[in-house]
Amino acid sequence: MGCLSVHHMPADAHVNQQLSITDLGTRLRTATFVVVDLETTGGPPAEAGITEFGAVKVTGGQIIGEFATLVNPGVPIPPFIAALTGITDSLVATAPRLGSVLPTFLEFASGSVLVAHNAPYDIGFLKGACVKLNYKWPGNHVIDTARLARLTLQRDEVANCKLATLAAYFRTEVVPTHRAFDDARATADVLHRLLERVGDFGVETLEDLAAFTSRISFAQRTNRQLATGLPEAPGVYIFRDPQGEALYVGTSKNIRKRVRTYFTASETRRRMTQMLTIATSVDPIVCATVLEARIRELRLIATKQPRYNQQSKRPDRQTWLKLTAETAPRLAIVREVRDDTAAGACYLGPFRSSTAAQEAGAALQFALPLRVCTTKLARKPRSTTAGCALAELGKCLAPCTSAVDHLVYDALVERVRSAMSGAVDPVVSAVQQRMRELSGQSRFEDAALWRDRLAHFVQASVRTHQLLMLAQIEQVVAAKMTPEGGWEVHCIRYGALAGAVSILAGVDPLPVVAAMIATADHIPAPRASALAGLTEEAEAILTWLAGDAVRLVRSTAPLALPIGCGGALLAKLGQVREEIRAQEPVDYQWLSAAARSKRVTRIA
């Protein structure tokens, strides 16, 4: 092997010319592997002291190409390396230099999966050669047969995972000799025997093999067969324990593809790893559309309460800002909406947290200062006192005193009710004026605080009226064209999904839609202003309805919001927030510098 030798053999069957790990679902029996072994001078990979290349290209268990050559490293070969490999300075004196060998090998290995025994060593030298000679590393996926053997074989089968040990155990046709081509041939035989073994673990594709050899937990490796046979369709998947109880509920556009990711190195969540040690099965629920899958997921989480789901488990943990129905009404944060709107109560929300409700309430209270005390008041108080400190400061009308003009307080209450019912201008004007005052005083952080409070209030206003709109419409049927030219159609009743259908391209949609409406779930009208389903379900529906290319097929009532509920302002506030977020790194550096200089000044 004094000169370059490249031999391509005719393939009996078709050979994939461009295979990589990104080709999901590539069967191992059709994948192309290039098994490579290098002999080196023993120095660091960056020096690329390669003395010999040996490689075989295999597909379906058959060798379809060979690559073998000695390489003149341009430096003396250490005596102990020469004694180990038999490669001496005189042997490589007439051999080609690395600069002429490397591009030929890269072309030989193009589009294949690289395989090596103790791959970090050989691949490290190849990468070092690319850097040294200014070639771009092609990024082939790499399989290490040493690691694959450690994951596949038991300790009572082999004493270690050295190539010579594995070759003897599998009785390979070629015995390793510390020469590149012989060792590459032996490694190819070992690879084939190991691939036969991993088939028992459900490894059938390159993707499977990548997941199997990645650094994942034992539970992920042993339970990966749970993804076998799952449908490649949108829907919900349920991990179950040995008793059949739901452990975790999820959703995806492709159930099988999503479940498989739980058994790869990309899944690093500790609770998910723990869940996989318990799970014994995965149940799929195929859905017509992605929206249907999302809503089924929400409903299942709410009813089954799977222990490993953290979100959407407590739909009751929501808060509202309430204008109370009592003498001298006030604002309160509550956990439920009661049937007391006829008595004068008014609700804003739900909020995703009590903090958001408090911030929105602060904006409303600043603009329209109702009483903040929780004392139960009579319509005609007997007290003649001046009231609390807020009353003395002129920030409360003091309905707790006999001197109050109840008509004035009632008018204030009506303005609050109007603001909560879709006329947000008084709150917006008052808070914006406060922001201008604070900015004029260079109190920018305080101004930003009031901006955020206003955003919470306006967002709650828009959200409240969107949900109220959906809750009051008996039926909405809407459709969205799919990328393939078909249609996704949904039937929504009182804010809950009643039916869904996916229509293929070229099929007349009208009869299918009519059939879907006729067979959709019957959902009785809920009590006034209440949704028929979960709040998160209605929000998912609203997001879909607001998406691009959604068409309204029919509706029993207009989809409309109060003109002054704050939609335009909310969009503007969102734009401002994004602009501020984009500038934050620079601003924070400036603030830090200013803070440091200010501190130095104070110390001085």
N, C-alpha and C positions, 0 to 999 in steps of 0.2 A: 504493500500500500504506500509506495513512495510517491504516488501522484494521486490526484483527485479521481474518485470513482463514484459516479452517480448512475444508478440503474433503476429504471422504471419498468415494472413488470405489467403485462396486460391484466386488466381486471376482469373477472368472470361476470360480475354483476355491476350495476351502476355504482359509481363512486361519487359521493358529494364533494364538489370542488371547493366549496366555501362554507365550512362548518365552524361554528364557534359556540361558546356557551350561551350566547344571546339567542341562538336559534332554539327557543324553548320547545321541548317535546322531541328533539332529535334522538332517534333510537340509537342505542349503543351499537347495535349490529350494523347500522348504516353509517356510523360516524367514522371519520378518518383520524387515526392517531399516528403521530410521529414519535417513536420511542428513541430517545437520544442518550448517548453516554459520551463523556469527554475524559480524556487524560490530560493532565496539566502539569505544570512545573511545581505546583504546590504553593505558589504565592497567593496574594490577595486577589479576589475577582476583578478588582479595578485594573490590575495589570494585564489581565486577559492572557495569561501565559498558557495558552492551549497548545498541546502537542499532538492531539489526535481527535478526530471526529468519527463517531460511529452512530448511524441512525437507520431505522427501518420504518417504512410507512406501511400501516396495516389497516384493513377495513374488513369487517365481518370475519375476523380471525385469520385472514389471508394476507401474506406480505405482498404488497403491490409496488414497492420501491425500496431501494437501498442507497445509502450514502456513506462512503468511507474514505478517509484520507488522513495521512499524517500531516502535521503542520510544523513548519520551522518557527519556533517562538522568538527567534532572534536573540535569545539569552541562553547561557549554559543550563543544561538540565542537571539538577542536583543528583549526586550519586545514589542517595537512598531512593529517589524516584525512579532512576534508571534501573536499580536493582529490583524494585517492585514491579515495574511495568515492562521492562526489557526495552524501553525506548531510550536510545542514546543519542548523543550529539551527532555522531556519524550517520545514524539511521535517518535523521530528519534534515541532514545537510542539504539534500537536493529537493526536499519537500516544498510545496508552495507556502507562501506567507499567509497570515490570517486575513490580510486585506483582500486576497483573491478567493479565499475559501468561504468567508462569512456571508457575502451576498448570495453565493450559490446555495448555501444551506438555508438561508432565510427564504429563498424562493422555493426550495424543496419542501419546507415546512409550512408554507403559506396556506392559510385557511384551515389548518389542522389543529387538533388538540395535542399539545406537547406532553410527553410522558417521560419521567426520569425516576431513577431510584435515588432517594435523598435529593429530591428535585431542587431545594434551595441552593445546593452547591453547584450543580450543572447549570441551572438557569441563571444563577448569579454570575457565572463566568460569561455566559452568552450575553447578558445585559451589559456586563462590563466591556465586552468586545464591541457592542453597539455604541456605547458611549465613547470609547477610545477611538473608534473609526468613524464617528459621526453618522451612525445609522439610527433611524428611529426604531425602537423596539416595537414589533408588530402587535403585541398585546395578546398573543395566543393564550387560551386557557391552559392551565398546567395541572397535571395530576401527578402526585407523588406516590409511587407504588409502595414505598416504605411506610408512609402514613396509612395508606389503604390497607396494607397488611396488618398494621397494629390495630386498626378498627375492626377487621374482619376475622382474624385468626385468634384462637384462644391460647393462653399461655401454656397449656398442656400439649399443644400441637407443635409449636416451635419454640426453641430456647430464646431466639432473638429474631429480628427482622432484617438481618443482613442479606444481601443479594445471594451470596453463596448458600446460606442456610435455606432460603426460600426456594432456590433452584433445586437443591437436593430434596427438599420436602415435596415439591411438585414434580420432580423427576423431569426437568426440562430437557429438550433435545440438545441444547447448547449449554456447556458448562462455563461459568464466568472465569475469566483468565486475567483480569485487570488490563485487558485491551478493549478499546472502545467498541469495536464492532461486535466482538463476542459478547460483551456485557450488555450491549443494546439488544441483541437477539435473545439473550437469556431473560432480560427484563420484559421483552414483549411476551414471552411465554408465561412469565409470572403474572403479567397484567391480565392475560386471558383467563388464567385460573382464578384470579381474584374477582374478575367480573362475573364469573360463574357463581362465586360465593355470594356476592352482594345481591345477586338476583333473588336470593332467599329473603332479602330485606325489602323487596319491592322496587329495587333500583333497576329501571328499564331505559332511562333516557340520560342525556348529558346533564340535564337539570337535576335529575335525581342524584346522579353521581356527585355533582358539585355540592348539593346539600348534604350528602352522606359524608363527604370528606371534609366539610367545613367544621369549624370548631364549635360544635353544638353539644347540648347536654345529652346524657344517655337516654333520657325520656324522649327527647326530640328524635333521636336516631332510631330508637326501637319502635316508636309509635307512628312513624311516618307513613305506614301502610294504611292509616286511617283515612288518608286522602284518596286511596285507590277507589276507582269507580264512581267518584263524585261527578255530577254533571258540570259541563262547561257552559253554564247559563247563569243569568242573574237570579238572585234569590237570597235566602237566609240559610245559615248553617248553625247547628246546635251541637256543641260538645257535651257529651253525657257521661256520667260516672257509671260504675257497675250496676247501680240500682235504677238507672234510667233517668235520674234527676239531671236537669239542665245545669251545666257548669258555666257555660259561656255562650252567648248568642251574638252572632255577627252577620254582616251582610256584604255582598260584593256583586260586581258586574259579572264575575266569573267565579263561581263557588269553588271549583276544583283548584284553580290557580291560586286563589286567596288562601285556602286551607293549607296548601302545600308550603306557603311561606312561613307557617308556624314551625316548620321542621327544618328551617335554614338558619344560618348564622345571623340573618338580618333581624330575627326575633330575639330581642335582648331583655324584654320586660320580665322581671322576676316572677310576678304573679302569673304570667302566661306559662313560664317554664314550670311552675308549680302545678298549674292546671293540667298540663300535658302529662304529668306523672300520675294523674288520677283518671283522665279521660280514657274511655274504652271504645267509644264510638262517636261518629259524627253523622247527624241526620240532616240531609238537605231538604229545603223547601223551595222548589223552583217557582219563580214569579214571572208574570208577564212583562213587567217593567222594573226598572231600578227604583222608581218611586214606590211601587207596591212592596218591593223588598225592604226598603227603608221603613215603611210604616208597619209592616209585619214584625220587623225587628223591634220597633218601639213597643208594640203591643205585647210581644212575647216577654220582653224584659220587664215590663210593668206587671204582668200576670205571674210569670215564673220566678221572678226575683233571683236570677242566677248569681251565685256568690262571687264570680270573678268579673262580672260587669260592674263598672263603677259609675258610668253615666246612665241617665234615664231610668234609674231604678226607683227613684222617689219623685214621681210626678206631683205628689202632694206637697213637696217642699218648695213651694213657690210663694211669693209675697205680692201683695197688692197695696197700693196707696188708696186709702178709703176716706171719703168725706162722710163722717158719721151721721146717722139719723137720730138726732137728739136735740134738746134745747141748746142753742148756741153751738152748732156743729163745729167740729175740729177735724184735723187730719190725723189719721192713725195708720200704722202698718199692720196688716192682718194676713192670716194664712189661708183664708178661704173667702169666697164670694157668697154671701147669703142672699136670700130672696127678700131683700128689704129696699130695693130701689124705689118701689112705690111709696115707701115711707120717707123718701128723700135721700137715701144713701147713694153715693156715686163712687165708682171704682176706676182706678187706673192701673194697668198691668196686664198680665203678671210680669214681675221682674225676675231676673235670673238670680238675684241675691238680695238679701235685706239691705246690704250696703248701697246698692243701686237705688233701691226704693227710698232710702234715707236721703241720698243725694238729690234725687228728683223732688222729694218732699221739701228739701231745703230751698230749692229754687222757687217752688210754688209758694212756700211760706214767706219768702223774702218779698215776693211781688205782691202777695195778697195776705197780709198778716192776720190769720185767724188766731184764736186763743190756742195756747199750747198746753195749758193745764188739763188734767184728766178728771177734775172734780165734776161730779154730776150736778148740774145747775137747774134751778127752778126758772120758770119763765119770768117770774117777777121776784128777783132777789130782795131780801130784806136788808142786806148789808148796805151801810152808807159809807164804807171805807173807800179809799182811793184805789184799791186793787193792788196787784202785785207790782214788782219792780218794772216789768215790761210796760205796764200801764202808766207808771210814773214817767217812763222814758218816752212815752208816746208811741210805743210799738205794739200795743194791744188795745182794742176798743173796750176791754174790761167788761164783758157781758155779765161778769159775776157781781157787779155792783148795781145798786138801784138807780144810779144816775145815768146808766147807759141808754142810748137811743136804740132800741131793738130794731127799728126799721133800717137804721144805718148798718147794723151788723148783719141783718138779713140780706141787705143789698150786697154786702161783701161776700156772703156765702154764695149768693147767686153768681157772682163773678167767678168764684172758685169753681162752682159747678160748670159754668160755661167753659172755663179753661180746661177742665177735665173732660169736657164733652166735645172738644175739637176746635175751640177758639183760643189758641195759645198766645196770641199777640201781646196781651198785657204782661204775661210772664217773660216773654222774649224781650220786650222793650225794657222792662225793669232790670233784668239781669244784664243785658247788653250795656245799659247806662252805667251799671255798677262796674262792669269790666272796663269801660272807658275811663271811669274815675280812677280805678286802681292802676291802669296803665299810665295815666297821666302822672301818677305819683311814683312811677317806676317800680311798682309792686307787681311784677309780671307773674310771679308764681301764684299770688293770690288771684290775679285775673284768670290764670289758667284753671285754677280750682273752680271758679264760677263758670267758666266755659264748659268744663266737664259736667258740672251740675246741670247746666242748661241742656247739654247733650243727653244726659240721662232722662230728663223730663220730656224732651221732644221725642226721643226714641220710644219712650213708654207711650206717649200719645199716639204716635203712628202705629205702633204694635197693637195697642188696645183697639183702635178702630179698624185695623186690618182683620183682626180676629173676630171682632163684632160683626163686621161685614160678612165674613164667611159663615159665622154661626147663624145668621138670619136668612141665608139663601137656601131654599129647599133643595135645589139641585143645580149643579154646574157640570157641564160636560165640555172638556177641552182636549185638544190634540196637539201633538208635536211630531214633526217629520223626523224620521231617523236618518242617519247618514246613508243608509242603503236605499232610501226612497220610500220606506214604509211609514207606518204611523204608530205612535203610542197614544192611547186614548184612555182618559180617566173620568170616572163618574164620581162626583163629590157631593155629599148630602149633609147639610148642616155642619160643615167643617170636617167631616170624616170621609175617608175613602170608602166608597161603596162598591166600586168595580174598576177593573183595569183590563186592557186587552192590547196585544201587540199585533199589528196587521202588516203582512208582508207586502213588499212592493208589487204593484200590478194587480192587487186584489181590490175590488170595489169596497171602499170602507163603510159606506152607508148601511148596508145590511148587517155588517159585523157590529157597528156601533149600536144599531137598534137592538140587536140581540143582547149586547152587553148591558144596555140600560134596562132591558126587560128582566134580566137575571141578576142585576146588582142587588146588594144587600138592602133590605128594608130598614131604614133608620128613622125612628120616630122623632118628631120635633122635640128638642129639649126645652127646658124652661127658658124664659126670656133672657137673652144676652149670653146664654151658656152654650158652649160647644158640645157637639154630640160625642166627640172623642177626646183624646189627649191634646194638650196645648202643643206639645212638640210635633204631633201629627199634623195639626193645622198649620204650624209654621213650615213644616216640610212641604206641604201642599202649596202654601203661599210662595215659597221660594221657587217651586217648579212653575207655577202660574206666571211668575215674573220673569222667567227665563226667556231667552231668545227663541223666536220662531214658534212660540206656543199660540195656538189659534183657539178662539172660543167657538165651540160648536153650538151650544145652546145654554141658556141660563134662565131660571125662573124669575130673576131679579137682576138689576144692574150691579156690576162690580164697581162700587164708587166709595170714596172716602170724603169726609168733610173737607172743604177746600182750605180751611185754616188750621188743620191738625198738625202741620209742621213738616210735611214731606220734603218740600224744597229746602227748608232750613237744615233738615237732617242730612240731606245730600251734601250741602255746603259745609257743614261741620265735619263730615267724613272726609271731604277733600282737604280741608284745613289740617285735620289730624294726620293724614297721609303726608302732606307737605312738611309738617313739623317732624314727623318720624324720619323722613328722608334727610332732614338737616340735623338730627339729634347728635350724631357722632362729633360733628364740628362744634355744635353749640356746647356740648358737654365739655369738650376740650377747653373752649373759651371760658366757660364757667369755672372749671377747675383752676385754670391759670389765674382768673380774677380772684378766686377764693384764696389761692396761695399768696398772691401779691397783697391781698387785704390782710391776711394773717401776718405776713412779714411786717407790714406797716404797723399793725397793732403791737407786735412784739417790740418793734423798734421804739 
